[in-house]
Amino acid sequence: MTLFNVLLFIISILVLIYIVKTVNSDSFFINYAFQWLLVGIITLVAAIKPKWFYNLSDLAGFETPINFILFVCVLFLSYQVISLISIVSVQNKKITKLIQEVSLLKKKMEDD
């Protein structure tokens, strides 16, 4: 293992520990934690068996493994953004409905 692989391994372990601690403290939803745990595990595998990612990038038709990794990262982050936008949209609709209901209740209380 090269120095880079050792550092990547240590960082992956630290990230996994951090995610597990964050989930245990209830400050992170489990479905988001699962996605980041998966990323941490994949990074851990990349640190232990980097040849697998070279083969996978060749199989996918990428010239260099870093292009493949960047492509996968862009896909993952795009998925995260789309998921968060949909959550924000739902929350926005709920907030609008709540404001309307509160306004109607206020109006009703003022009229009485």
C-alpha positions as a LaTeX table, in Angstrom:
\begin{tabular}{lrrr}
\hline
Residue & $x$ (\AA) & $y$ (\AA) & $z$ (\AA) \\
\hline
Met1 & 0.00 & 0.00 & 0.00 \\
Thr2 & 1.21 & 3.46 & $-0.84$ \\
Leu3 & 1.11 & 6.40 & 1.54 \\
Phe4 & $-1.90$ & 7.74 & $-0.35$ \\
Asn5 & $-3.79$ & 4.47 & 0.14 \\
Val6 & $-3.00$ & 4.47 & 3.86 \\
Leu7 & $-4.20$ & 8.07 & 4.21 \\
Leu8 & $-7.33$ & 7.28 & 2.21 \\
Phe9 & $-7.98$ & 4.26 & 4.43 \\
Ile10 & $-7.60$ & 6.31 & 7.63 \\
Ile11 & $-9.79$ & 9.13 & 6.32 \\
Ser12 & $-12.46$ & 6.62 & 5.23 \\
Ile13 & $-12.50$ & 5.02 & 8.68 \\
Leu14 & $-12.78$ & 8.45 & 10.34 \\
Val15 & $-15.64$ & 9.47 & 8.03 \\
Leu16 & $-17.49$ & 6.21 & 8.75 \\
Ile17 & $-17.06$ & 6.70 & 12.50 \\
Tyr18 & $-18.29$ & 10.29 & 12.23 \\
Ile19 & $-21.39$ & 9.24 & 10.26 \\
Val20 & $-22.25$ & 6.49 & 12.74 \\
Lys21 & $-21.82$ & 8.87 & 15.69 \\
Thr22 & $-23.97$ & 11.49 & 13.97 \\
Val23 & $-26.74$ & 8.96 & 13.33 \\
Asn24 & $-26.60$ & 7.79 & 16.94 \\
Ser25 & $-27.02$ & 11.36 & 18.17 \\
Asp26 & $-30.20$ & 11.74 & 16.05 \\
Ser27 & $-28.89$ & 14.76 & 14.17 \\
Phe28 & $-28.80$ & 12.95 & 10.83 \\
Phe29 & $-31.62$ & 11.12 & 9.05 \\
Ile30 & $-30.90$ & 7.45 & 8.53 \\
Asn31 & $-31.67$ & 7.48 & 4.79 \\
Tyr32 & $-29.07$ & 10.21 & 4.17 \\
Ala33 & $-26.63$ & 8.49 & 6.49 \\
Phe34 & $-27.02$ & 5.29 & 4.48 \\
Gln35 & $-26.01$ & 7.08 & 1.30 \\
Trp36 & $-22.93$ & 8.59 & 2.94 \\
Leu37 & $-22.05$ & 5.28 & 4.59 \\
Leu38 & $-22.12$ & 3.73 & 1.14 \\
Val39 & $-19.73$ & 6.43 & $-0.11$ \\
Gly40 & $-17.45$ & 5.79 & 2.87 \\
Ile41 & $-17.45$ & 2.05 & 2.26 \\
Ile42 & $-16.70$ & 2.54 & $-1.44$ \\
Thr43 & $-13.82$ & 4.85 & $-0.51$ \\
Leu44 & $-12.57$ & 2.25 & 1.94 \\
Val45 & $-12.64$ & $-0.41$ & $-0.78$ \\
Ala46 & $-10.82$ & 2.00 & $-3.12$ \\
Ala47 & $-8.09$ & 2.41 & $-0.50$ \\
Ile48 & $-7.72$ & $-1.34$ & $-0.02$ \\
Lys49 & $-8.16$ & $-2.51$ & $-3.63$ \\
Pro50 & $-7.38$ & 0.42 & $-5.98$ \\
Lys51 & $-6.94$ & $-1.97$ & $-8.92$ \\
Trp52 & $-10.70$ & $-2.63$ & $-8.87$ \\
Phe53 & $-11.36$ & 1.02 & $-9.68$ \\
Tyr54 & $-8.82$ & 0.99 & $-12.49$ \\
Asn55 & $-10.60$ & $-2.03$ & $-13.98$ \\
Leu56 & $-14.03$ & $-0.50$ & $-13.42$ \\
Ser57 & $-13.02$ & 2.76 & $-15.11$ \\
Asp58 & $-11.60$ & 0.80 & $-18.06$ \\
Leu59 & $-14.81$ & $-1.22$ & $-18.28$ \\
Ala60 & $-16.90$ & 1.97 & $-18.26$ \\
Gly61 & $-14.75$ & 3.38 & $-21.06$ \\
Phe62 & $-12.98$ & 6.16 & $-19.18$ \\
Glu63 & $-9.46$ & 7.12 & $-20.15$ \\
Thr64 & $-8.24$ & 7.58 & $-16.58$ \\
Pro65 & $-9.69$ & 6.46 & $-13.23$ \\
Ile66 & $-9.91$ & 10.04 & $-11.94$ \\
Asn67 & $-12.34$ & 10.90 & $-14.74$ \\
Phe68 & $-14.48$ & 7.96 & $-13.69$ \\
Ile69 & $-14.37$ & 9.00 & $-10.03$ \\
Leu70 & $-15.29$ & 12.59 & $-10.91$ \\
Phe71 & $-18.16$ & 11.37 & $-13.08$ \\
Val72 & $-19.52$ & 9.19 & $-10.27$ \\
Cys73 & $-19.15$ & 12.08 & $-7.80$ \\
Val74 & $-21.07$ & 14.41 & $-10.11$ \\
Leu75 & $-23.84$ & 11.82 & $-10.45$ \\
Phe76 & $-24.01$ & 11.28 & $-6.69$ \\
Leu77 & $-24.07$ & 14.98 & $-5.88$ \\
Ser78 & $-26.68$ & 15.62 & $-8.60$ \\
Tyr79 & $-28.86$ & 12.95 & $-7.00$ \\
Gln80 & $-28.37$ & 14.62 & $-3.60$ \\
Val81 & $-29.35$ & 18.03 & $-4.99$ \\
Ile82 & $-32.47$ & 16.68 & $-6.70$ \\
Ser83 & $-33.50$ & 14.86 & $-3.52$ \\
Leu84 & $-33.03$ & 17.97 & $-1.40$ \\
Ile85 & $-34.89$ & 20.16 & $-3.91$ \\
Ser86 & $-37.87$ & 17.80 & $-3.79$ \\
Ile87 & $-37.83$ & 17.88 & 0.02 \\
Val88 & $-37.66$ & 21.67 & 0.04 \\
Ser89 & $-40.56$ & 21.85 & $-2.43$ \\
Val90 & $-42.74$ & 19.63 & $-0.24$ \\
Gln91 & $-41.82$ & 21.65 & 2.85 \\
Asn92 & $-42.59$ & 24.89 & 1.01 \\
Lys93 & $-46.07$ & 23.64 & 0.11 \\
Lys94 & $-46.68$ & 22.60 & 3.72 \\
Ile95 & $-45.52$ & 25.98 & 5.02 \\
Thr96 & $-47.76$ & 27.82 & 2.57 \\
Lys97 & $-50.75$ & 25.72 & 3.64 \\
Leu98 & $-49.93$ & 26.28 & 7.31 \\
Ile99 & $-49.69$ & 30.04 & 6.81 \\
Gln100 & $-53.05$ & 30.05 & 5.05 \\
Glu101 & $-54.67$ & 28.04 & 7.84 \\
Val102 & $-53.23$ & 30.29 & 10.54 \\
Ser103 & $-54.40$ & 33.38 & 8.64 \\
Leu104 & $-57.91$ & 31.97 & 8.38 \\
Leu105 & $-57.95$ & 31.17 & 12.10 \\
Lys106 & $-56.73$ & 34.67 & 12.94 \\
Lys107 & $-59.39$ & 36.20 & 10.74 \\
Lys108 & $-62.05$ & 34.02 & 12.34 \\
Met109 & $-60.90$ & 34.99 & 15.86 \\
Glu110 & $-60.92$ & 38.70 & 14.96 \\
Asp111 & $-64.43$ & 38.45 & 13.54 \\
Asp112 & $-65.78$ & 36.79 & 16.69 \\
\hline
\end{tabular}
